[in-house]
Each structure stands twice: as structure tokens, then as C-alpha cells.
Amino acid sequence: MKQKKNTNNREKANKRLKKELKVLNSTLKGNSININCSVLQDRSISVLEAISEYLKDKKGLSYHEIAILLNRDDRTIWTCYSRAKKKRPAAPKAKPINIAVPSSTLRDRTVSVLESIAEYLMDSRGMSYHEIAVALNRDDRTIWTCYARARAKRGGDRQ
């Protein structure tokens, strides 16, 4: 009986590890998930809460898969998702925007999530502070501050 129980536990562990390996491989190959900026427009929740909610509800990822994708701890993702659900039970309708941010840009932990998004949109997409602010439903000065902080943290203080 004990032998059978151990076999079942090993099989479950193998399945879990294979699933985790699949997510890691897709992340390492550069297959990141594009996150539409319309998800980030709601100011009632934080940016990481909005991203966690989007990836869990819309993309069907588990907490662990989201954690691997964003280079965060599972408990952090669970907390963000839980807080987002407490703050607003149903996601509001957002204006559709054709601007997407790859999840791979959010893996760097030296800058905040909003700082990395602002930096990506500014450097890679060539958007202005105002265009980013409109897309994210933030003030222009907030975007300027986030971008300046990201540049300063990376040592490329360019203002």
C-alpha cells in the first residue's frame, strides 16, 4: 500500500515539474505573453495587481506560472490577485488600445513594474510621455518620474 502511495506522489511531482519546465522553457525562449495596456487603465488597483488578474482570469495561467513569467514569488502573485479581487469584484470595461507590453520586460526586479513599462514604451516603442500617460491613464508627470527613476536605477541617467 505504501509503495503505491509513493508512486502516486512521484507521478504528481513529475507532472508538476514537467508543467513548470514547459513554462520555464517558453519563457527562456523569449515566448512572453503580450499584456495590453488597456488592462492597466484602472486606477483602483495597482499595476501588478492588474497584470496578475489579467494573466489569471483572461490567460488562464496558474499563480506559479505567472510567478515564473514575471520573476516574482508565488505568494506575491497570490496576494496581488487576491487584493485586486477584493478591491473590485468585476473588471471594468476599458477603452481598447493597440499597445501591448511583453511580459519579459517585467522580469527585471531592479525597477518597479510601472517603471519598466514606461521605459519599454519610451525606448522600444518611441512613445512620448503624453502618449504613454494616455495609454495607461496616468498623469504625464507620473510617467516622466517613472522613466527617470528607471534610467537612474540602471545607471543611464538621461533626462
C-alpha positions in Angstrom: 0.0 0.0 0.0 2.8 2.4 0.9 4.6 1.6 -2.3 1.5 2.6 -4.4 1.2 5.9 -2.4 4.8 6.8 -3.1 4.4 6.0 -6.8 1.3 8.3 -7.0 3.3 11.1 -5.2 6.1 10.7 -7.7 3.8 10.8 -10.6 2.2 14.0 -9.3 5.6 15.6 -8.7 6.7 14.6 -12.2 3.6 16.2 -13.8 4.1 19.3 -11.8 7.8 19.5 -12.7 7.0 18.9 -16.4 4.5 21.7 -16.4 6.9 24.1 -14.6 9.7 23.1 -17.1 7.3 23.9 -20.0 6.6 27.4 -18.7 10.3 28.0 -18.0 11.3 26.8 -21.5 8.7 29.1 -23.1 9.9 32.0 -21.0 13.6 31.3 -21.8 12.9 31.0 -25.5 11.5 34.5 -25.4 7.9 33.5 -25.7 6.5 36.1 -23.5 2.8 37.0 -23.2 1.8 40.4 -24.5 -0.1 42.4 -22.0 -2.5 45.0 -23.5 -2.2 48.5 -22.0 -6.0 48.7 -21.6 -5.6 46.2 -18.7 -3.6 48.9 -16.8 -6.0 51.7 -17.2 -8.0 51.1 -14.0 -6.5 53.3 -11.2 -8.4 51.5 -8.4 -5.8 48.7 -8.4 -2.0 48.6 -8.7 -0.3 47.7 -12.0 1.0 44.4 -10.7 -2.5 43.6 -9.4 -4.0 44.3 -12.8 -1.4 42.2 -14.6 -1.9 39.3 -12.1 -5.6 39.5 -12.5 -5.4 39.6 -16.3 -3.0 36.7 -16.6 -5.0 34.6 -14.2 -8.5 35.3 -15.4 -8.0 36.0 -19.1 -5.0 33.9 -20.0 -5.8 31.0 -17.6 -2.4 30.8 -16.0 -1.8 29.5 -12.5 -0.2 31.6 -9.8 3.0 29.6 -10.2 3.1 30.1 -14.0 2.6 33.9 -13.5 5.3 34.0 -10.9 7.8 32.3 -13.2 6.7 34.6 -16.1 7.2 37.8 -14.1 10.1 36.6 -11.9 8.1 37.0 -8.7 7.3 34.8 -5.8 4.1 32.7 -5.9 2.8 34.3 -2.7 3.3 37.8 -4.2 1.2 36.9 -7.2 -1.5 35.3 -5.0 -1.6 38.4 -2.8 -1.8 40.8 -5.8 -4.6 38.8 -7.3 -6.5 38.5 -4.0 -6.2 42.2 -3.4 -7.4 43.0 -6.9 -10.5 40.8 -6.4 -11.2 42.5 -3.0 -10.9 46.0 -4.5 -13.1 45.3 -7.5 -15.1 42.1 -7.9 -15.6 42.6 -11.7 -13.1 44.1 -14.1 -14.5 47.3 -15.7 -14.7 47.8 -19.4 -11.6 49.6 -20.6 -11.0 51.5 -23.8 -9.4 49.2 -26.3 -5.8 50.2 -27.1 -3.5 48.6 -29.6 -0.4 48.9 -27.4 1.0 45.7 -25.8 3.9 45.2 -23.4 5.7 41.9 -23.4 5.8 40.1 -20.1 9.5 39.6 -20.5 10.0 43.4 -19.8 8.6 42.9 -16.3 11.1 40.2 -15.2 13.8 42.8 -14.1 13.4 43.3 -10.4 15.7 46.3 -10.2 12.9 48.6 -11.3 9.2 48.7 -10.5 6.6 47.3 -12.8 5.4 50.8 -13.9 8.9 52.0 -14.4 9.8 49.0 -16.6 6.6 49.6 -18.7 7.3 53.3 -19.1 10.9 52.5 -20.1 9.8 49.9 -22.6 7.2 52.1 -24.2 9.6 55.1 -24.3 12.7 53.3 -25.6 11.4 50.4 -27.6 8.1 51.9 -29.0 9.3 55.5 -29.2 6.2 56.9 -27.5 6.1 60.3 -25.8 5.4 60.9 -22.1 1.9 62.1 -23.0 1.1 59.1 -25.3 2.2 56.7 -22.5 0.2 58.6 -19.9 -3.0 58.5 -22.1 -2.5 54.7 -22.8 -2.0 53.9 -19.1 -4.5 56.5 -17.7 -1.8 58.2 -15.7 -0.5 61.8 -15.4 2.3 62.9 -17.7 4.4 63.8 -14.7 4.0 60.3 -13.2 5.3 58.7 -16.4 8.2 61.2 -16.5 9.1 60.3 -12.9 8.9 56.5 -13.6 11.0 56.8 -16.7 13.6 59.0 -14.9 13.8 56.6 -11.9 14.2 53.6 -14.2 17.0 55.3 -16.1 18.7 56.3 -12.8 18.5 52.8 -11.4 20.0 51.3 -14.5 22.8 53.9 -14.5 21.7 55.5 -17.7 20.6 58.8 -16.1 19.4 60.6 -19.2 16.8 63.3 -18.8 
